[in-house]
Amino acid sequence: MRLLRILFCLLAFVLSGSAKSQQTVQESKFSGYMFGDYYAVLSNHVPAFKKQNGFWLRRIYFTYDKGLSPGFTTRLRLEMNSAADFGSTSVRMTPFVKDAYFKWTRTRHSILFGLSPSPTFEIADRIWGYRSIEKTLVDLQRISGSRDFGIAFQGSADSNKRINYHLTIGNGADSGSETDRDKKISLALSTIPVKGFTAEGYADWENRPRDQDRYTFQGLLGYESPNFRGGALFGHHTRRTGPGTPSYGMPYSSLFLSVRIAPQVWSFTRFDRMFKPNPDGDRIPYIPFDKTARSNLFIIGVDFLPIKDIHLMPTLEAVFYDGVNPKPKDDLIARLTVFYNF
């Protein structure tokens, strides 16, 4: 009943805006992007991965957007990925549904129903700006999924869009199907105090069976301009492990920035710190982590744009471990990434 009351109040808030939508019916739009690498594993904590190298397409998106009527839009997005564990014998790229939702907008407020982006790291992903190089920390470390199936509320509390919200009530299964009766609630509140600066607070609660609930709290400070982007992300993720057992907490932080050094050239760097070992570390795609040690991820690279919508990005990714004896061997991966947007 409490969840129903929350939904009713949010729906009433959205409908309290002007009855006339500010949107017009849009034409159908097809878009997408793709990126892949030549990679070389120079060093790795898993001996079998050392000196492995090759080519792969890490992601392909095909997106279809359609305006149904004033105020109503819909999106269908398909994604394909290569096998990402350095040892898979699978060579096929199988598409799956990434987004599938319709959106109803009234003035500054929107309701989405279906499979849609979660609020966990949307702003961090935008400020970082290099999803084609690496996911943001919360996504990379499998702390929270990028999607959820359910109902979402988005909007701004003021006409200048300086105070914004994004609430999702969903299955908590990312892009997968529901497998239990439990749900996940995620809320992000952000403000833009002055042009270019963004501050965001985020929290989620995922109800899980057998007393294995999960909680996340995080804060983000970011700045964006035509020639510079930078951000600092700090958070804490807690996993309950069952009746009568202690919870497991994972504090984390991420610092990232990118600078335009020429009209068609950017440089970027990032540092991620996991203050506790990640039990899911060995399952991380494309760059598996040791799950017994604390990790420090360094990324440095350059982004060349020879022509519009095509990026060539040589990059080094290094993972250094600590907090356990014997210490795992450090990881070093070199990549040349090609990104194409259409």
N, C-alpha and C positions, 0 to 999 in steps of 0.2 A: 504493500500500500504506500509506503514512503516513496518508493521509486516512481509510482504512478503520480503522486502529488508533485514530485519534482518535474516530471515530464509535462504535466498540465500547466504548471507555473511558467515553464520555459516557452511552451506553445502560446500561452496568453501574452507573454512579453513580446514575442515575435509579431503576433497579430495586432498588437497595440500600435504598430507603425501605420503609415499611410496605407490605405486600401489600394492605392494605385501603385503598381510596381514600376520601378525605374528602369527595368530591363525591357528590351525589345526582343522579339523572336530572332534568333540568330540562324544563319545558314549552317548546314552540316560542315564540319571541319575534321579533316584527317591530318594527324601529325604524329611525330615520334622521334626517337633518337636511338643510336646504337653506339657502343664503345667496346673496344677490345684491346688486347695487349700482345706484345712479345715480352715474355718474362724470363728471367734467369734467377734461379735460387743460388745465391753465392755462399750462403751459410744457413744452417737450420738446426734446431734442437732435435729434429727427427732425422737421423743419419740417412735414411732412404730418400729423403727429399733433396739432399745436397746435390748441387750441379744439375738438377732437373731444369729444363727450359722448354719453351714451346710457344705456340700461338693459341689464343682462345678469344672468343667473343663472350665478354662477361655479362652483357645485358643488351637486349633489344626491346624497345617499347613500340607498340602500335596503339594509337589513341584515337577514338572517334567521339566527337562532341556534337550534340544536337540540341537546338532550342525547340522545345515542344509548343510553348505558348508564352505570352508575356509573364515572366517570373518563374517559368519552369524550364529546366535544362536537364540533360542526362549525359552521362559519360560511360563509355566502355573502353577499358584499356587491357591489352594483352601483354604479357612479358614472357621472354625466353632467356634462359641462362645456360652457359656451359657447365659441365661437371666441374666441381671446384675443390676437390679434396686431394689433388695431386696423385691420386692412386686409382681413380675410377676407370673402369673399362668402358663406360658409356660414352658414346660419341654423338648421340642425338640430342638436339635442343628441343624440348617439349614445351609448347606454350601453355600458359595458365592465366586465369583471370586475376588481374591486379586491382582494377577498379571496376565497379558496376553499381552505379547509384543514380538516383534522380535528385535534383536540388530545387527547392522552392525558395525564392527570395522575395522579401518584402522590405523595401528601402534598404536599411543597413544590416538586416538580419536574414539568416538563411537556415533552413532545415535540410539535412541530407539523410536519405534512407538508402541503405544497401552497404556495399563494401567500399569504404572511403578511407582517405588518409587519416591516420590518428594524429592527435596534437602533440605527440611526444617530442619530436625533433624537427618539425616543419620549418620553424624559424632558424634553428641552428643549421639545418641543411642548406637553407638559402644563403645565410651569411658565409658559411664555409665555402659554398659554391663549387665544390669539386667532388660531387658524388661519383663522378666517373673515375676518380683516383681512389677514393676510399669512402666508405660510409662514415657518418658521424659516430662518435663513440658509443652512444646508447644503442644504435642500430647494429654497429659492428660487433659489440660484445654480447649481443642477443639479450639485452636487458629488457627491451620492449620491441614489439613488432611495428612495422611502418603502416599497417592497415588494420582495420577492425570492421566486422560486420555488425551493423546495428543502426542507431539513430544518432545524428550529430547536430549540434547547434553551433553556428558561427556568426560572428558579427562584431559591430562596434557600438560602444555606448554613447559616442558623440559624433557629430557630423564631420569633424576633422579626422576621424579614425585614429585618435591618439590613445584610446583605451579599447582593447580588443579582447575577445574571448573565443575559446574553442572547447566545447564539451562533447565528449563521445561516451555513449553507453552502449556497449557491445558485448560480443561473445568472449573476447580476449584470446581468440584463436588465430590472430593475424589474418592471412588470406585463406586459412583452412576452414573446414566445416566445424560446427558446434558438436562437441562430444559429451557435454554434461549440462547441468542446469545452472551453473554458476556464470557470473558476468564480471565485466571489467568496466570501471568508470575512470575516465581520464579528463583532466581539466587543465588548460593553459590560459593564463591571464597575462597579457602583455601591454606595455605602454610605450609610447614614443614621446618622451618629454621634450626633446628638441629634434630638429631634422637630422636624420642620419643615425641617431642613437635608439636602441631598442633594449628594454629590460623585460624579462619574462620570468614568471614563476610557474612551476608545473608540479602536479601531484597526480598519482594514480593509485587505485586499489583494485587488485584482481582477486576475487573470491575463488578459492580452489577447494576441491574436496579433501577430506582427511586432514584438515587444519594445516594446509600448505599455502595459505594466502601469500600474496606478494604486494609490496608497497614500493613506490618510488617518489622521491622528492628531489627537485633540482631547480637551479636558478641559472639564468643566462644573461650576460651583458654583451651587446654587440654594437658595432658601428659599420655603416656602409656609406661609401661615396663613389664617384666615378673612377677614382684611381686607387682606392684602398678599401679593404674589408678586414675586419678583425673581430674576434669573439673570445669569451671565456665562459666555460660551462663547468658547473660544479654540482654534484648530486650524490645521493645515497640510495641504494637499492637494497631492500630487505626481503629475504625469503624465509618464511616459516617452514620448518622441516618435519612437522608432525606433532602429535600430542606428546607432551612431556619432554621434548627435545629443544635445545636452544635454537634461536633464529640465526640465520647467516646474513651478515651485512656486508655490502660491497660499496665503500665510498669510491668516487671517481672524479676526475677532472680532465678537462681538455682545453688547450689554448691553440688558436689557429689564426693565421693572417695571410693575406695575399695582397701584392702590391703591383701596380702597373709600372713597368720599367721602360716601356717603349709603346708606341701606339698599338702595336699588334703583339705585345709580349707581356705576360704576367709572371711573377714568381710567387710561390706559395710554400708555406711550411706549417707544420702542426706537431703538437706534443700531447699525447694521451697518457694518463697515469691511472692504473688500477691499483688501489691501495690494499686490496685483498685478491688472492687468486680467483679466477673465474672458473667455476666448475664446468662451464660449457665451452671453455677456451679451445679445446681440441676440435670442436664442431664448427668453428668459424670458417666460412667459405673463403677460399683464395689465399688466406694468410692465417693458418691455424696457429693458436697460441698454446704454450704449455699450461696445463690446468692446475699445476701444483705450486706455481710461483707468481709473485706480483710482477706486473709487466709495465714497461715503458715503451711506447710506440713513438718513433720519430719519422716524419714524412718531410721530404724536401723535393721540390721539382720546379720545372719551368713550363709555361703554357704558351706555345706559339700558335698564332692564327694566320696561316698562309693565305686563306681566303675566308669569307664569311661562313660561319657555321661549321667549320672544320678546325679541330684542335689537335696539335701534336704535342705530347706531354711526356718528356723523359723524367723519370721519378726514381728516387731511392726510398725504400721503406725498411726501417731497422727496428727490431724489438730486442730490448735488453731486459734481462730478468734479475730479480733479487728476492730475498726473504726466505730462501730455502737452501739447504746444503745437502748434496752438492747442487750448485747452481746450474740450470740448464744452459746449453750452448745458445748463444745469441743468434737471432735470425736476421738475414740481410737479403732483400729481394730487389732486383733492378727491373724496371719496366719501361717500355715505350708504349704509351697509350694513345690510341687514335679515337677521337670522339667526333661523331657526325650528328647534327641536329637537322630535322626537316619538318 
